[in-house]
């Protein structure tokens, strides 16, 4: 019990500093933007959607069905919202629990001694676990491991009670249920059933390869045959249900996720897929270089037989086969057994001889039982099962290392990654056992005390180094900037791109731009990076450059709806309305099939339709605008915030004088977001128009209360006051609006209008002048400035503005009329005019 507690405590202590870490990398999509975590989403959706919140049967789904993990995230969200501290705490506690269970499992194999302690400490401290524990989405692997070990321990209990107690089938039921739960945390959890079978055959029954077929053929060990058959049946049922539930189709991934799978060369695919397990084993053995992402070109493809990495592959598989051969071959004399050295079938144990089952290789090993009388009833009570031999443990360790890793090998289906460190969480159990049992075997075989001490302390030193590396690596997971900087040497394209997003969020614009360009230097066709760079340039008013990068992004990924959306917005703002219309229409027609994030795509399509409707609205095509808005509502995903769309629906109905419909949509807008300011203003205008003045004023005042710094609110209230002939109050609102939004043309221009109507011509002149400076080529601004200057007696300035307005719009009748009136006044006063 002490070994379990100490190992768990170390696993807990090593990760305590991650409690202060933020959400990182995949956490955003799995938690922050996952609608399945929200209380308004029915919790049953978790069982129909994948890990990222996409419908499992959707063509673009990742097919990662992990409902128990998502359910744990939802509970976290219900208790602590989006505070990352609670999410990290659950991950750490789960890791500590897994470490304790693994140490208990090791005790069954290694006995209650310091080698069990070593195995537990090695697992607790291994750096490969950092991504699974410090990264919140890694909870799927840790949770799967918890039930993986519970299932395996239940099966061990089943084996030890089989044939002697009715409870044995209770333990088997526990094995099946825990295996199912492990699979519902993460797919590879189902492999525990195969590991259990290996334990039963090669550890509990200690059969060698040449003994298996005769045992089955002769009908010996029917209980073993029944247990293995039931394991196979249950495993097949789980896999069949899993395949059916995800729509009987494998997931599809982009070529950057797994470049080898997308390679046209059979040789390159074969050599690379054979090499990748070698690379994974090296990460377990020497985790000096770790990364948050190993996609793209992090592991270059092996394209020829001359690639020197093929030597690593050959060495790896030769070593694997030798280990398997040593573990599975028939026993011979002079071998280590139960942690003791066996010679001629006898083992030396403190000067006494005792028999070993090595002497009886063909006999079936069963647990020993003693009779016990309780209340006059005689029961058979199982006693301690003998410890397995080193060879048995090697076979089990290899099965733990290999079998849970098989789904990640691209053997049965292509996976969406090259290497994923968190996938090694379960296989690392086999690795830790293998290292420990190897060190123990060497320790037993050597005779000199110095060599024994050397082996023991070397193993302890390895654990210390692993612990130090884990502590250092945890520092990288403290925040996204540190994490992405640490990954630059492994995957520069992905790391620089993600770092650019972080730097942009920190308002480090030039550094963010540099990071995006660095990413594109390493991989020029990354649509996401091209789009992100375009967005950065757009936000900094570098519209021509932004359009260039949006077009490159669309060229790289024609289904990138967000690039079409922002292209259309820029074109619309530049007055290129026809190009903008075509862009929005093209975006609205892109299907969401085979897209990685269909929810984000649908949001972009909805936004495109919303902006297309606004374009029609500004052109006075209100019926067409309504038609587009209705299409947007039909295509709108659950997570889309609809208040602006509903408000524009109301605006279009207002322009068509369909006031009941307009009121309905204004109310819908306010229902979807009670503090939506534009809906307060537009609904206030409708109430005023329909004679409900006091209600209207309340909505205008509420809008000001919601955001007292927004000049637009004061402007609308001022217009209402002006219509009510409350001229002085209207003038005050106009001044307030123009002062707050002095760079917003519409606010300043309308404020000037209200001041003029309130006969405050000097103040009106000030804001007309400001409006003209904001839009120096806007004829209406120049004409109105000319008119107020005309009224204020500044005749030469008025003339100059009228003339400039006519240069921009020569056929404007009002400006022509005003100019003629001005010239008449100037001539009467003897002033020189431009026509004279």
N, C-alpha and C positions, 0 to 999 in steps of 0.2 A: 504493500500500500504506500510505503514511503517513496518508492521509485516513481509511482504514478503521480503522487502529489508534487514531488520536486520537478519532474519533467513538465507537468502542467504549469507549475509556477514559472518555470523558465520560459515556456511558450507565451505565457501571459506577460511577463516582465519585458521580454524583447520587443514587444509591439505596443507597449503603453504609450510611447511617444507619438504613435500614429493617431491617438485620440484627438489631437489638435489639428490633424490633417484636414484638408478641404476635399471636396469631391474632385476626382481626377479622371481624365480620359473617358472611358466608356460609361462612367457613373452618370454622366449628364443624360444620355439617351435612355439608360435603363431605369433611372430614378427621377431626375428633374423634369423630363418631358414625357414620362410614361403615364398615360391617362389611367392605366389600370391601378395606380396607387391612390388616385383621388377618391374621396368618400362618395362623391356623386356618381361614380362609375360602379355599376353592380359588381360585387366581388366575384360573381360567377364568370365574368369575362376573363378572369385570370386563367381559367381552365380551357378557354378557346383561343387565346392569343399566345404568341410566342414571348420570349423573354423581354423583348423590346416593345411589346404592346401591339404588334401587328397580328392580324388574324392569321392563324396557323395555316389555313388552307390557301391564303393569298399567294400568288405566284412570286411575289418579292419577299416573302417571309424567310427569315433566317432558319426556320424550322427548329430553333432551340427551345424545346418545350420544357420549362422548369417552373411549374406553377407553385411548388412549395417555397422556392426561393423568392419568387415574386410576392407571394403571400406574406413572407417575413418582411419584405420591403414595405408592403402596405401597412403592416402592424407598426413598423418603425415610423412610417409617415403619420399614422393616426396618433401616435404618442408624442413624437417630437418634431413633426413637420419635416422641413428640409434642413434641419440642423445635423451636419455630418457626424457630430460627436457620438450620437446614439447608434448610428449605423456602424461606425468603427468599433464601438464597444461590443456589439453583438458578434462581429467578425472575430474579435480577439477572444471572446469567451468561447466561441465555437472551436477556435484553434486549440485553446487550452483543453477543452473536452476531448477533441480528437487525439491530442497528444497523450492524455491520460489513458484513453482506450487503446491506443497503439502500444503503450508501455505494458498494459495488461495483456494484450495479445502476445507481445514479445516474451513476457514471463511464461506463458504457456509453452513457448518454443525453447527458451533459453534457460528457464529456471529462475529462482529468486536469488539473483546474484548481481554482481556489478556489471556483467555484460548486458543484462536487461536494462540496467540503469543507463549504460552507454547508448544503447539503441534508442531509448526514449529521449535522451538529451540530444542526440544527433538529429532526430526528427524535429524536436522542438526548435532547434537553432538553424536548420538548413535554410540558406538564403533563397533557394528556389521557391520557397513558400511566400516570399514577400508580396508578390503580385496578388496572390490569392487572399492574403490576410489584410494587407494595407490597402489594396484596391477593393472597393466595396462590392463590385460585381463578382469578385472572386469568391464571394460567399456561396455561390452555387457549387464550387468545387469543395469548399470546406464542409458545407452541409451534406453533400453527397458522401464525403469521406466518413462523416459521423455515422450515417446509417449503413454505409459499407462495412465498417468495423462491427457495428451492432449485429448486422446480418451474419457476418463471419463468426462472431463469438456465439451467436445462437446456434449456428450449425455445428460448431465444436461441441457445444453442450448436447446437441442432438446425437452426435457421434458417440459421445461418452455414455449416454443413457440408452442407446438403441438396443433393443432386445431385452432390456432389464426393467424398463419403467414405461408406463403409459404416457408419462410426461414428455417422452421423447418427441412425440408428434406435435406437442405444444411448442417445443423449441423449433421444430421444422417450420411450423406456421409462422413463428417469429422471424425465421430466416427469410421466408417468402415476403412477408409484409415489409420488413426492413429493406429488402432488396428493391421492392417496388417504390418505397419512399426515397431510396437513394437515387433511383432512376428519375423520379419526379423532382429531385434537386438538380441533377444533371445527368445527361444521357449515359455517360460511361459507368454510372453506378450499377447498372444491370450486370456488369462483368463480374460482380462479386459472386454470382452463382457459379461461374466457371472456376473461380479461385477456390470456392468451397469444394467443388468436385475434386480439384487437385489436392486439397488438404485431405479429403477422405481417402483417396486412392493412395497417394504417395507419402503422406505423413501418418495418418491414423492407422491405415492398414499396411503401410510400408511395403507396398508392392513395387517391384521393378518392372521395367517395360516388358520383359519376356514373360512376366507372370500374369499380365493383365488379360490377354486373350484366353489362355487356358482357364483362368478363373471364371470368365464369362461363359466359355464353351462348356465347361463341366458343371455349370450351374452352382458353383460354390459361392458363398457369400451373397445369398439372395437379398439380404437386407441392404448391402452395399449397392447392388444392382437397382433395387427399388428406389433408394435415395437419389442415386445419380439420374435415374429415369425421371423422377419427379422434379429434380432441379432443371433438367433439360426441358421438360414440358412447361414448367413455369416460366423459364427464360424465354422460350419460343413464344409463349402467350403474351408476355410483356412486350417483346419486340414486335410481334404482329399487331398488338393494340396500338403501340407507339407509331408504327408505320401507317396504320389506318387513320389514326387521329390527325396526322399531319397531311392527309390527302393523298397518300400513296405515291408521293413524289419527293425526290431528294431536293435539297436547296440548291439554288444557283448563286454563284459568287462572281465577282469581277476578277479580271485577270491579274490585277494588282494584289488581291488577297492571297492568291496561290498561283504564282507565275508558272510553276512546273506543270500544274494541271492544265494550263492554257497553252503549253508549248506544243508546236506541231511535230516536234521530233520525239519519236518513241524512245530513242536512246537517251536523250536528255531527261525525259520524264522518269525512265527506269533508274538511271544512275542517281538522279537527285532524290527520288523517293527512297532508294536504298541507303543513301547517305544521311538523310534527315534523322533517323533514329540514333545514328552515331553522334550527331551534333547534340541531340537531346541528352544522351548519356554523358557527354562531356560537360554539359551544363550542370548535371547532377554531381559529377565528380569534382569539377573545378569551376564553380560559378563566379569566375572573376569578371566576366562581361555579361551584364544583364540589360534588358531593354523592355520598355513598355509595349513595343511592337516589333515583330520580326517579319512583317509582310514586305511586298515589293522586292527590292534587290538586297535585302538584309543578308540573305544566304544566296549568293550567285548560283545559277544553274550549273550543273556538271554536264557539259556538252560533249566531251570526248573521253575516251578511255585513258588518255594521257594525263588527265587532270590528277594532280598529286593527291587530292582528297579521296580518290578511290582507294588508296592504300589504307586510309583510316577505316573505310567501309569494310575492306577485306579483313583487317585486324579485328574489327568489332565483331563480325559474324563468326570468325574463327574462335575468338574468345568465348562468345555466347554458346557455340556448339560444344566447346570443350567443357564449359561449366555444366551444360545440360547432360553431357555424356557422363561426367564424373558423378553427377547426382542420380542418374537413372541406371547406371550399370550395376551388375550384381555385386554384393559385398565381398570383400576379400580380407584376408588377415592383415594385421598390422595397420589398422585404420582407426582414426579418432571417432569415438562414439559417446553420445551423451555428455560431450565436453571432457571425456576421459580418453586416454590412449589405450586402444584394444590391441592385444597381441595374442595370436593363436586362439581367438575366441574368448579370451579372458581379459578383463580390464583391471588395471591397477587402481585400487581405491583405498588409499591410506593403509596399504600393506595387506589388505584382505582381497580375496578373489570372490567374484560374483558372476553369475551367468548373465549373458546378454542374448537378445534375440538374434544376434549375429550367428549364434550357433544353430538357430532354427529358422533359416531363411524362408522356408516354405510354409511355416505355420501362420495362422491368422492371429494377429495381435488383438486382444480384447482388454478392456479395462478390468482391473481386479475388483472383486466385491467381497465385502465382509458381512456376516450376519449380525443383525442388531434387533434386539427385542424391545418393543415399545408397547406398553399397555397389553402385554400378553400376545402381541402379534409380531411375527418374525418378518423383517423386511430386508431386502438386499440393498445395501448402500454402496454406491461407487466410491472407490478409493482413488488416490492420485494416479493419473495416467503417466507412464514412464515418459521421460523427455525424448523427443525425436533425435535422430542422429544428425550430424552436420550435413550429410548428403540429403536427407529429407528436407532440412531447412533451406538448403540451397535450391532445391526444386521449387519449394513453396515461394521463396524469395523471388526467383526468376518469374514465376507465374504472377506474383504481385507486381513485378516491374513491367512485364510484357503485356499481359492480358488487358489491364485497364488502359494501356497505351494504344492497343490495336486500333480502336476507332479513329485515332488521330493520324494513322499511317497512310491514309489514302488507299488502303488495300481494298476496301469494299465500296467506298464512295469518296469523292473529293471533298475536302474540308476547306473552310474559309480562312485558313491561316497557313503560314509556313512553319513557324514554331510558336507555341503559346506556353509561357512558363507556368501559368496556373493549371494547365492540363497535366502537368507533372506532379501535382500535389499527391494524388493517390499512388502513382508509380514510385514516388520517392519512399514510400513505406518499404517496398521491396528492395530498393537501393540501400536504405539504412540497415535493413536486416542482413543483406548480403555483405556489406562492409563489416558489420559487427560479427557475424558468424565467421567470416574470413579471418578477422583479427583474432577471434577466440581460437580457431583451429591452429593458427600459427603459434599462439601463446601456449597451447597444449603440447604441440609437437617439439618446440625447442626445449632444450634441457638446461641451458645456462640461465641463471637468475638475471644476469645483465640483459640478455636478449628478451626475456619475458618482460622486464621493466621497460625496455625500449619499445616493444610492441604496445604495451598498455599506454605509455605516455604519448606515443605517436598518435594513437587513436584519440586520446584526450585532447591533444594539441589540435587535431583536425576539428574536433567539436568546438574548441575555443575559436579557431579561425573562422569557422562557419558562423558562430555567434557574432563575432566582430563584423563580418561582412553583412550579416543581416541588419545589425544596428546601423551601419553606414548606408545600406540600401534603403532602409526605412526613412532616412533623411531625404532621399530623392523623392519619396512619395508624400512629403509634407505639403507640397503644392504643385500645381501643374507646370509652372515655369521650371522648377528644379527637375521635375520628372522628364520634361521634354529636352532640356539641355543635356541630361544624362544619356539620352538616346541618340544624340546626333551622330556619334561615331558608328553606331550599328545601323540605323535607318535614317540617314540625313534628310531625305525628301520628306518623310512623314513627320520627323521631329521638328524640322524648321517650319513646316506648314502649321503644325499645332502651336508651336511657340509664337508664330506670328499672330494667331488668334488671341493668345494670352496677352502679348504686348499691346495689341490693339485695345483690349479691354482695360488696360492700364493707361490708355491715352498716350502711349509711346509710339506715335504715328510713324516717324522715320525709321525706328528700329523694327516696327512691325512690317513696314514695306520691304526693308532689307531682308527680313526673315522669309517673307513670301517669295522674294526673288531668288534667294538661296535655294529654297525648296524647288522652284521651277528650274534652277540650274541643274539639279540632280535628276529631275524627272519633269520634262517640259509639258507633258500632256495631261497633267493632273487637273481635271476639270474643277474640283473643289478649290484648289489653290488659285487657279486662274479666276474663278468667281470671287473668292475672298479678296484677292488683290484688286479686282474691279470694284468691289464694294467699298474697299478702303479709299480708293481714288475718287469714287462717286461722293462719298461722305466729305471729302476735302475739296469738292467742286472742280475736280479735274475730269470733266465729263467726257472729253474726247478720248483720253487714255482709258477711262473706265469702259466706254463702249467697245474699244479695241479688245480688252481682256474678256468682256462678256461674250463677244463674238468668238474668241478663241475657245472659251469654255463650252459654248454651244457646239462648236465644231468638234471638240473632244468628246462631249456627251450630249447628243441632240435631245435627250429627254430631261435636261436640267431646267426645270420650269422656273426656278428662282432667277436664273440668268435672263430668260425672256422677260420676266416681270420687271426687273430693274432696267433692262434695255428699253422697254416700252415707256417706263416712267421718265427716263432721261429724254427720249424722243418727244414725249408729250410736253414736257417742260420747255423743250427747244422750239415748240410750235410745229413740229413735224408730225401732225396729227394722223395723216394717212399711214405713214410708216409705223407709228405707234399702234394704230388700230390693227394693222396686219400682224404685228408682233404679238399683241394680246390675244388675237384670234388663234394664231398658231399655237400659243401656249395652252389655250383652253382645250385644244384638241388632242393633247398628248395623253395617251392612256397611262395608267399607273401599273401596268403589268411588268413583272420582273424588276421592280424598283426596290432598292434596299430599304428606303424609308417612305412608304406610300402616304403616310400621314402628312409629312412635310411637303411632299409633292402636291397633295390635294389642297393644302393650305396655300401654296404658291399659285395653283390654278384658280382657286377662289379669289385670291387677291388680284390676279390678272383680270378676271371677269369684273371685279369691283371697279378697277381702274378703267376698264373699257366702258362700263356703265357711266362713270364720272365723265369720261370723254364725250359720250353721246349727250349727257346732261348739259355739259358746257356748250355744246353745239345746238342746244334746244331740241334735240331728238328724244323727247321724254318717253315716248312709247317704246322705242328701241332700248333705251336705258332700262326701263322696267323689265323688259324681256330678258336682258342680260343679268340683271340683279336676281331674277327668279331662277335662272340657270345656276348662278353662283350659290344660291341657297340650297339647291338640289345637290350640288357637288361638295358642299361645305363639310369638312370632317368635324368630328366631335370636339376637337381641341381648338377649333378656330373661334376667335372672339368676334361675334357677329354684330356687335352694337353699331359700328360705323356703317355696315351694309344695310341694316334695318333702318337706320336714320336716313340714308340716301334714298331708300325706297319711299320713305315718307316725304322727302323733298320732291321726288319725281311726281308723286300723287298730288302734292300741293300745287306744283306748276300746272298740272292738268285739272286743277280745281276739284279734285276728288277728295274733299276734306275728311269724310269718315274713314276712308282707306288710309289717308295720311296719318290721321290720329292713331289708328290701329298700329301702324309700324313705328311711330314715335314711342308709343307705349311699350312695344316689344323691345325696342332699343333700350329703354330705361329698365325694363325687367331683366334683360340680359346683363346690364351693368348699371347699377343704380346711381353711380357717380359719373356717368358719361356726360360731359359738359356740352358737346354739340347737340345732343338730344334735348337737354334742358332748354337750350337757346331756341332750337327750331320748334319745339313743342310750345314754348312761350309765345313765339310769333303766331302759331296757329290759334292759340287761346285768345290772343289779342284780336286776331282777325275775326274770330267768331263771337266777339263781344264779352268774353270772360276775362275782363281786364285784371281784376284782383288776383285771379289764379295765375294769369300770365306773369304779373309782376313778381309773384312768389318764385316762379321758376327762374326768372332772370336773376333775382337776388340769390337764389340757391346756387346758380352757376358761379356767381362771384364769390360766394362763400367757399365753394369747392376749390377754387384756385384764384385767390385775390391778385395774383401776379400776371394773370392772363388778360391782356388788353382787349382781346376780342369780346370777352364777356361784358366789359364796360361799354364797348361800342354798340352791342345789340341792345343793352338796357337803355343806352342813350337814345337810340332810334325810337324805342318804345316811348320814352319820355317826350321826345320831340313830337310824336304823333298825338300825344296827350296834351300838347301845348304847354308842357312844363319845361320852358325853354332854358332857363338858367340851370336847372338840374341836368338837362340834356347836355348843355355846354360843359359842365363839370365832368360828366362821364366821358365826353369826347376828348377832353384834355388828358384825363387819366389814361384813356385807352392809347392815345398817341404817345404819351410819355413811357408807358410800359412796353409797347411794341413799336418802338420808333424805327425799326428796320423792316416792319411788315407793311408793304405798300397798301394792301386793302384796308388795313386798320387806320393808317395815317390818312389815306384819301377820304375814307368815309367820315373820319373825325373832322376833317376840314369842311366837308359838306354840312355836317351838323352845326358847326360853329358859324358857317355862313348863313344857314337858315335861322340861327338864333341871333342874327345881325351882329355877331362879334367878328367883324371883317378883318381886323388886325390879326387876331389869333388865327382866323381861317387862312389868311395869307401865309403865315408862318408854316402851317402844315401842308398847304398846297405846294409851297416851295420845296418842302422836304419830300413830298410825294414825287414831284418832278425830278428831283435829284436821285430818288430811288429807281425811277424808270424814265431815264432821259429821252427815250425814243417812243414813249407812249403818248399818242396824240391827245387823248382825253385829259391827261394830267397837264399837258402844256396849255391846252385850251382853257381849262378851269383856272389855272394859275394866271393866264392872261386876263380872264374875266374878273378875278378878284382884284388884280392890280388895276384894271380898268375902273372898278368901283372905288378903289382907294386912291385914285388920282395919279397913279404912277404910270403915265400914259406911254412913255417910250419903252419901258420894260414890258408893258402889256402888249404893245405892238410886236416887239421882238418874239414874244412867246406865241402870239397868234400866227406869225409868219412861220416859225419853226414847226408849229402844229400842222400848218397847211403844206409844208414840204413833205411831211410824213403821210398826210392824208388830204390831198389837194381838193377832193370833191366834197369835203365836209361842209354842209350848208350852214350850220350854226356858227362855225368859226368864221366863215366868209361874211355872214351877216354882222357878227360882232366886230370884225375888223373894219367893215364899212362904217359902222356907227362910231367906232373909235376915231377913224380918220376925219369924220365930220366934226367931232368935238375938237380934235387937234387943229384943224384948219380954222375953226372959229376962234381958237385961242392963239392963232398965229404961229403954231408950232410946226416944225418941219416934219414931214412924214416920209416914209420910204418910197412912196410912189412919186413924190416930187423931188 
